[in-house]
Amino acid sequence: MALLFSGGTFLTEKPRPWEIVKKPEHMRRWLDNLSEINVIADVEPVFITGKGTLEIGPEDWLAMAEAVRTHHQSVDGFVILHGVETLHYTANALSLMLRRLPFPVVVSGSPLRIPGVGVRQVEFAARANIINAIQVAAADVAGVSVVFGNRIMSAAKVQPAMVEGAFQLMTNEATLLGRVDFGTKLFENRPHRSHKKPRWSIHLDQHVFVTTITPAVSITSFRLALRGDFHAILARLHELVSLPEYVEREFRRAQKQGIPVILSSRQPIPGTEEFISLLGVSPSMAVVKTMWALGATAEVGKLRKLLEQNIAGEFIQPRGVS
């Protein structure tokens, strides 16, 4: 099994020296202090990045996907250690780039601070989370998933949430792939290991201007986008049911300059048919799916078609998250 080091190695908010993996040579001391994982699997460490969680972005997502492609014939599963704050972006991106996998890629991380819980309990929970992830990666499951606590979730559907003051990763209860409760319980709706040929789609175009439309949004920001080196504009309208007139006017200007405009929302926005609609995905998935689709094609018709397809099961059920 390959263990990809991508910044999620801290077990507490104030890490001890051995928990900090900034360089490849730091991986061995980290593994020596978590020897219990060797009982579950033979681990092959792979260094991706020593960046902080909030610094991880498209270049790192591409590096993780390439590492899976490079090592997949020599191991039977992958665990990616990742900080929780941006884990949902990474998981969403990998679900699009690594499809039809016959083996598991498990992305996992733990909160470093839980209200009302002591440092030792947080460390115990973090260790347990890593062990859970390795157990899942050794089980009969395939594709990209997220293990957080005792939940096994589809990477395409995971979303962040604050629960009682603590950062959590959630999904629709009906889409859970399994749980880890005194053993790994896998549900029937999970992808199984197989001998299928993986579908690699490892490409991202980072030249996307991302904006959230609110009543206070500034025209200036759009005009900056029109002057910049952007290949598309992604406007997230998850809190609105219509597009302000002055915003619509700027978007038309962008399209006349050859910059496609993509509107991400929970439901269709009346009167915006001239723009590309990206419906029914989470705000983080909207960003990575736009980058991924734009990396595949610059032709507007093909771009629209890709964004309308449920590529990795990323469409969220109307019930939302639980």
VENDAPE-V629739 format. One record per helix or strand of 2 or more residues. SS is the DSSP state (hx for helix, st for strand). FROM is the first residue (numbers start at 1). TO is the last residue. If there is no record, write none. Layout:
BEGIN
ss = {SS	SS}
from = {FROM	FROM}
to = {TO	TO}
END
This chain:
BEGIN
ss = {st	hx	hx	hx	st	hx	hx	st	hx	st	st	hx	st	st	st	st	hx	st	st	st	st	hx	st	hx	st	st	hx	hx}
from = {2	17	24	35	44	53	58	77	87	98	104	119	143	151	159	166	173	178	184	199	208	219	232	245	260	276	283	300}
to = {5	19	32	39	47	55	71	81	97	99	108	137	148	154	163	170	175	180	186	200	212	227	236	256	265	279	296	308}
END
